[in-house]
Amino acid sequence: MNTPAAVATPAELSAADQQRVIDELDRLLADIAHLLQRFEDYGLQAQLKDDYLALHELQAKALLQRQAHALPAAPAQQKLSIGPYQ
């Protein structure tokens, strides 16, 4: 049985790796959008409802992953110095 490889979090990736992940997710999202459009063009949403919904779920997951990789890492919270009135 194959064990899935550990997945790096966005913070663990280099900028180049981040961009590669974003590019792959963009391609995946474009493919999903194309498939969804074909479902709709041929009126298959009702006949293949489970598949149609699964594509929407996959699209939502891919969008969340893309957002996680596209957003810059949050800077560590810093305490602002406002003079003697801290």
C-alpha distances in whole Angstrom, upper triangle without the diagonal:
4,6,10,12,15,18,22,24,27,29,27,27,30,33,32,28,29,31,28,26,29,30,27,27,30,29,27,30,32,29,29,33,33,31,33,36,36,35,38,40,39,39,36,35,36,35,31,32,28,27,30,29,26,27,29,27,25,28,29,26,26,30,29,27,29,32,30,30,33,35,36,35,38,40,40,43,46,50,52,56,59,61,63,62,58
4,6,9,12,15,18,21,24,26,24,24,27,29,28,24,26,28,25,23,26,27,23,24,27,26,24,27,29,27,27,31,31,29,31,34,34,33,37,38,38,38,35,34,36,34,31,31,28,26,29,28,24,25,28,25,23,26,27,23,23,27,26,24,26,29,27,26,30,32,33,32,35,37,37,40,44,47,50,53,56,58,60,59,56
4,6,9,12,15,18,21,23,21,21,24,27,26,23,24,26,23,21,24,26,22,23,26,26,23,26,29,27,27,30,31,30,31,35,34,34,37,39,39,39,36,35,36,35,31,31,28,26,29,28,24,25,27,24,22,25,25,22,22,25,24,21,24,27,24,24,28,29,30,29,31,34,34,37,40,43,46,49,52,55,56,56,52
4,6,9,12,15,18,20,18,18,21,24,23,19,20,22,20,18,21,22,19,19,23,22,20,23,25,24,23,27,28,27,28,32,32,31,34,36,36,37,33,32,34,33,30,29,26,24,27,25,22,22,24,21,19,21,22,18,18,22,21,18,20,23,21,20,24,26,27,26,28,31,31,34,37,41,43,47,50,52,54,53,50
4,6,9,13,15,17,15,15,18,21,20,16,17,20,18,16,19,20,18,18,22,22,20,23,25,24,24,28,29,28,30,33,33,33,36,38,38,38,36,34,36,36,32,32,29,27,29,27,24,24,25,23,20,22,23,19,18,22,20,17,19,22,19,19,22,24,25,23,26,28,29,32,35,38,41,44,47,50,52,51,48
4,6,9,13,14,12,13,16,19,19,15,16,19,17,15,18,20,18,18,22,22,21,23,26,25,25,28,30,29,30,33,34,34,36,39,39,39,37,35,37,37,33,33,29,28,29,28,24,25,26,23,20,22,22,18,18,21,19,16,18,20,17,16,20,21,22,20,23,25,25,28,32,35,38,41,44,46,48,47,44
4,6,9,11,10,10,14,16,16,12,13,16,14,12,15,17,15,15,18,19,18,20,23,23,22,25,27,27,28,31,32,32,34,36,37,37,35,33,35,36,32,31,28,26,27,26,23,22,23,20,18,19,19,15,15,17,15,12,14,16,13,13,17,18,18,17,20,22,23,26,29,33,35,39,42,44,46,45,42
4,6,8,6,7,10,13,14,10,10,14,13,11,14,16,15,15,18,20,19,20,23,24,24,26,28,28,29,32,33,34,36,38,39,39,37,35,38,38,34,33,31,29,30,28,25,24,25,22,20,21,20,16,16,17,15,12,14,15,12,11,15,15,15,14,17,19,20,23,26,30,32,35,38,41,43,42,39
4,5,5,7,11,12,14,11,10,13,14,11,13,16,16,15,18,20,19,20,23,24,23,26,28,28,29,31,33,33,35,37,39,39,37,35,37,38,34,33,30,29,29,27,25,24,24,21,19,20,18,15,15,16,13,10,12,13,9,9,12,12,12,11,14,16,17,20,23,27,29,32,35,38,40,39,36
4,5,6,8,9,11,9,7,10,12,9,10,14,14,13,16,18,18,19,21,23,23,24,27,28,28,30,32,33,34,36,38,38,37,34,37,38,35,33,31,29,29,28,25,24,24,21,19,19,18,15,14,14,12,9,10,10,7,5,9,9,9,8,11,14,16,19,22,25,27,31,34,36,39,38,35
4,6,8,10,12,11,9,13,14,13,14,17,18,17,19,22,22,22,25,27,26,28,31,32,32,34,36,37,38,40,42,42,40,38,41,42,38,37,35,33,33,31,29,28,27,25,23,23,21,19,18,18,15,13,13,13,10,8,11,10,9,7,10,11,13,16,19,23,25,28,31,34,36,35,32
4,7,10,12,9,9,13,14,12,14,17,17,18,20,22,22,23,26,27,27,29,32,32,33,35,37,37,39,41,43,43,41,39,42,43,39,38,35,34,34,32,29,29,28,26,24,24,23,20,19,20,17,14,15,16,12,11,14,14,12,10,13,15,16,19,22,25,28,31,34,36,38,38,35
4,6,8,6,6,9,10,9,12,14,15,15,18,19,20,21,23,25,25,27,29,30,31,33,35,36,37,39,41,41,40,38,41,41,38,37,35,33,33,31,29,27,27,26,23,23,22,19,18,18,17,14,14,15,12,9,12,13,12,11,15,16,18,21,24,27,29,32,35,38,40,40,37
4,5,5,6,9,10,11,12,14,15,16,18,20,21,22,24,26,27,28,30,32,33,34,36,37,39,40,42,43,41,40,43,44,40,39,37,35,35,34,31,30,30,28,25,25,25,22,20,20,19,16,15,16,14,11,13,14,12,12,16,16,19,22,24,28,29,32,35,38,40,40,37
4,5,5,6,9,10,10,12,14,15,16,18,20,21,22,24,26,27,29,30,31,33,35,36,37,39,41,42,40,39,42,43,40,39,37,35,34,33,31,29,29,28,25,24,24,22,19,19,19,16,14,15,13,10,10,12,10,11,15,16,19,22,24,28,29,32,35,37,40,40,37
4,5,5,6,9,10,11,12,14,15,17,18,20,21,23,24,26,27,29,30,32,33,35,36,37,39,41,39,38,41,42,39,38,36,34,33,33,31,28,29,28,25,24,24,22,19,19,20,16,15,16,15,11,12,14,14,15,19,20,23,26,28,31,33,35,38,41,44,44,41
4,5,5,6,9,10,11,12,14,15,16,18,20,21,22,24,26,27,28,30,32,33,35,36,38,39,37,36,39,40,36,36,34,31,31,30,28,26,26,25,22,21,22,19,17,18,17,14,13,15,13,10,12,14,14,15,18,20,22,26,28,32,33,36,39,42,45,44,41
4,5,5,6,9,10,11,12,14,15,16,18,20,21,22,24,26,27,28,30,31,33,34,36,37,36,34,37,38,35,34,32,30,29,28,26,24,24,23,20,19,19,17,14,15,14,11,10,11,10,6,8,10,10,12,15,17,20,23,26,29,31,34,37,40,42,42,39
4,5,5,6,9,10,10,12,14,15,16,18,20,21,22,24,25,27,29,30,31,33,35,36,35,33,37,38,34,34,32,30,29,28,26,24,24,23,20,19,20,18,15,15,15,13,10,12,12,8,8,11,12,14,18,20,23,26,28,32,33,36,38,41,44,44,41
4,5,5,6,9,10,11,12,14,15,17,18,20,21,23,24,26,27,29,30,31,33,35,33,32,36,36,33,32,31,28,28,27,25,23,23,22,19,18,19,17,14,15,16,13,11,14,14,10,11,14,15,17,21,23,26,29,31,35,36,39,42,45,48,47,44
4,5,5,6,9,10,10,12,14,15,16,18,20,21,22,24,26,27,28,30,32,33,31,30,33,34,30,30,28,25,25,24,22,20,20,19,16,15,16,14,11,12,13,9,8,11,11,8,9,13,14,15,19,22,24,27,30,34,35,38,41,44,47,46,43
4,5,5,6,9,10,10,12,14,15,16,18,20,21,22,24,26,27,28,30,31,30,29,32,33,29,29,27,25,24,24,21,19,19,18,16,14,15,13,10,10,11,9,6,9,10,7,7,11,13,15,18,21,24,27,29,33,34,37,40,43,46,45,42
4,5,5,6,9,10,11,12,14,15,17,19,20,21,23,25,26,27,29,30,29,28,32,32,29,29,28,25,24,24,22,19,20,20,16,15,16,15,12,12,14,12,9,12,13,10,10,14,16,18,22,24,27,30,33,36,37,41,43,46,49,48,45
4,5,5,6,9,10,11,12,14,15,17,18,20,21,23,24,26,27,29,27,26,30,30,27,26,25,22,22,22,19,17,18,18,14,13,15,14,10,12,14,11,9,13,14,11,12,16,18,20,23,26,29,32,34,38,39,43,45,48,51,50,47
4,5,5,6,8,10,10,12,14,15,16,18,20,21,22,24,26,27,25,24,27,28,25,24,23,20,19,19,17,14,15,14,11,10,11,10,6,8,10,8,6,10,11,10,11,14,17,19,22,25,27,30,33,36,38,41,43,47,49,48,45
4,5,5,6,9,10,10,12,14,15,16,18,20,21,22,24,26,25,24,27,28,25,24,24,21,19,20,18,15,15,16,13,11,13,12,9,9,12,10,8,11,13,11,11,15,17,20,23,26,29,31,34,37,38,42,44,47,50,49,46
4,5,5,6,9,10,11,12,14,15,17,19,20,21,23,24,23,23,26,27,24,24,23,20,19,20,18,14,15,16,13,11,14,14,10,12,15,13,11,14,16,15,15,18,21,23,26,29,32,35,38,41,42,45,48,51,54,52,50
4,5,5,6,9,10,11,12,14,15,17,18,20,21,22,21,20,24,24,21,21,19,16,16,16,14,11,12,13,10,8,11,11,8,10,13,11,10,14,15,14,15,19,21,23,26,29,32,35,38,41,42,46,48,51,54,53,50
4,5,5,6,9,10,10,12,14,15,16,18,20,21,20,18,22,23,20,19,19,16,14,15,13,10,10,12,9,6,9,10,7,8,11,11,9,12,15,14,14,17,21,23,25,29,32,34,37,40,41,45,46,50,53,51,48
4,5,5,6,9,10,11,12,14,15,16,18,20,19,19,22,23,20,20,20,17,15,17,16,12,12,14,12,9,13,14,11,11,15,15,13,15,18,17,17,20,23,25,28,31,34,36,39,43,43,47,49,52,55,54,51
4,5,5,6,9,10,11,12,14,15,17,18,17,17,21,21,18,18,18,15,14,15,14,10,12,14,11,10,13,14,11,13,16,16,15,18,20,19,19,23,26,28,30,34,37,39,42,45,46,50,52,55,58,56,54
4,5,5,6,9,10,11,12,14,15,16,15,14,18,18,15,15,15,12,10,12,10,7,8,10,8,7,10,11,10,11,14,15,14,17,19,19,19,22,25,27,30,33,36,38,41,44,45,49,51,54,57,55,53
4,5,5,6,9,10,11,12,14,15,15,14,17,19,16,16,16,14,11,13,13,9,9,12,11,8,11,13,12,12,15,16,15,17,20,20,20,22,26,28,30,34,37,38,41,44,45,49,51,54,57,55,53
4,5,5,6,9,10,10,12,14,14,14,18,18,16,17,17,14,12,14,14,11,12,15,13,11,15,17,15,15,19,19,18,20,23,23,22,25,29,31,34,37,40,42,45,48,49,52,54,57,60,58,56
4,5,5,6,9,10,11,12,11,11,15,15,12,13,14,10,9,12,11,8,10,13,12,11,14,16,15,16,19,20,19,21,24,24,24,27,30,32,35,38,41,43,46,49,50,54,56,59,62,60,57
4,5,5,6,9,10,10,10,9,13,13,11,11,12,10,7,10,10,7,8,12,11,10,13,15,14,15,18,19,19,21,23,24,24,26,30,32,34,38,40,42,45,48,49,53,54,58,60,58,56
4,5,5,6,9,10,10,10,14,15,14,14,16,13,10,13,14,11,11,15,15,13,16,18,17,17,21,22,21,23,26,26,26,28,32,34,36,40,42,44,47,50,51,54,56,59,62,60,58
4,5,5,6,8,8,10,13,13,12,13,15,12,10,14,15,12,13,17,16,15,18,20,19,20,23,24,23,26,28,28,28,31,34,37,39,42,45,47,50,53,54,57,59,63,65,63,61
4,6,5,6,5,6,9,10,8,10,12,10,7,11,12,10,11,15,15,14,17,19,19,20,23,24,24,26,28,29,29,32,35,37,39,43,45,47,50,53,54,58,59,63,65,63,61
4,5,5,6,6,10,11,11,11,14,12,9,12,14,12,13,16,17,15,18,21,20,21,24,25,25,26,29,30,30,32,36,38,39,43,46,47,50,53,54,57,59,62,65,62,60
4,6,8,9,12,13,13,14,17,15,13,16,18,15,16,20,20,18,21,24,23,23,26,28,27,29,32,32,31,34,38,40,42,45,48,49,53,55,56,60,61,65,67,65,63
4,6,8,11,10,11,13,16,14,12,16,17,16,17,20,20,20,22,25,24,25,28,29,29,31,34,34,34,36,40,42,44,48,50,52,55,58,59,62,64,67,70,68,65
4,6,7,8,9,11,14,13,11,14,16,15,16,19,20,19,22,24,24,25,28,29,29,31,33,34,34,36,40,42,44,47,50,51,54,57,58,62,63,67,69,67,64
4,5,5,6,8,11,10,8,11,13,13,14,17,18,18,20,22,23,24,26,28,28,30,32,33,33,36,39,41,43,46,49,50,53,56,57,61,62,66,68,66,64
4,6,6,5,9,8,6,8,11,11,11,14,16,16,17,20,21,21,24,25,26,27,30,31,31,33,37,38,40,44,46,47,51,53,54,58,59,63,65,63,60
4,6,5,9,10,8,10,13,14,14,16,18,19,20,22,23,24,26,28,29,30,32,34,34,36,40,41,43,46,48,49,53,55,57,60,62,65,67,65,62
4,6,9,9,9,11,13,14,15,18,19,20,22,24,25,26,28,29,30,32,34,35,36,38,41,43,44,48,50,51,55,58,59,63,64,68,70,67,65
4,6,5,6,9,10,11,13,14,15,17,19,20,21,23,25,26,27,29,31,32,33,35,38,40,41,45,47,48,52,55,56,60,62,65,67,65,62
4,5,5,6,8,10,11,12,14,15,17,18,20,21,23,24,26,27,29,30,31,33,37,38,39,43,45,46,50,52,54,57,59,62,64,62,59
4,5,5,6,9,10,10,12,14,15,16,18,20,21,22,24,26,27,29,30,32,35,36,37,41,43,44,48,50,52,56,58,61,63,61,58
4,5,5,6,9,10,10,12,14,15,16,18,20,21,22,24,26,27,28,30,34,35,36,40,42,44,47,50,52,55,57,61,63,61,58
4,5,5,7,9,10,11,13,15,15,17,19,20,21,23,25,26,27,29,32,34,35,39,41,43,46,49,50,54,56,59,61,59,56
4,5,5,6,9,10,11,12,14,15,17,19,20,21,23,25,26,27,31,32,33,37,39,40,44,46,48,51,53,57,59,56,54
4,5,5,6,8,10,11,12,14,15,16,18,20,21,23,24,26,29,30,32,36,37,39,42,45,47,51,52,56,58,56,53
4,5,5,6,9,10,10,12,14,15,16,18,20,21,22,24,28,29,31,34,37,38,42,45,46,50,52,55,57,55,53
4,5,5,6,9,10,10,12,14,15,16,18,20,21,22,26,27,29,33,35,36,40,42,44,47,49,53,55,53,50
4,5,5,6,9,10,11,12,14,15,17,19,20,21,25,26,27,31,33,34,38,40,42,46,48,51,53,51,48
4,5,5,6,9,10,11,12,14,15,17,18,20,23,24,26,30,32,34,37,40,42,46,48,51,53,51,48
4,5,5,6,9,10,10,12,14,15,16,18,22,23,25,29,31,33,36,39,40,44,46,49,52,50,47
4,5,5,6,9,10,11,12,14,15,17,20,21,23,26,29,30,33,36,38,41,43,47,49,47,44
4,5,5,6,9,10,11,13,14,16,19,20,21,25,27,29,32,35,37,40,42,46,48,46,43
4,5,5,6,9,10,11,12,14,17,19,21,25,27,29,32,35,37,40,43,46,48,47,44
4,5,5,6,9,10,10,12,16,17,19,23,25,27,30,33,35,38,40,44,46,44,42
4,5,5,6,9,10,11,14,15,17,20,22,24,28,30,32,36,38,41,43,42,39
4,5,5,6,9,10,13,14,16,20,22,24,27,31,32,36,38,41,44,42,39
4,5,5,6,9,12,13,16,19,22,24,27,31,32,36,38,41,44,42,39
4,5,5,6,10,11,13,17,20,21,25,28,29,32,34,38,40,39,36
4,6,6,8,9,11,15,17,19,22,26,27,31,33,36,39,37,35
4,6,8,9,12,15,18,20,23,27,28,32,34,37,40,39,36
4,6,9,12,15,18,20,23,26,27,31,33,36,39,38,35
4,6,8,12,15,17,19,23,24,27,29,33,35,34,32
4,6,9,12,14,17,20,21,25,27,30,33,32,29
4,6,9,12,15,18,20,23,26,29,31,30,28
4,6,8,11,15,16,20,22,26,28,27,24
4,6,8,12,14,17,20,23,25,24,22
4,6,10,12,15,18,21,23,23,19
4,7,9,13,15,18,20,19,16
4,6,9,12,15,17,16,13
4,6,9,12,13,13,10
4,6,9,12,11,9
4,6,8,9,7
4,7,6,6
4,6,7
4,6
4
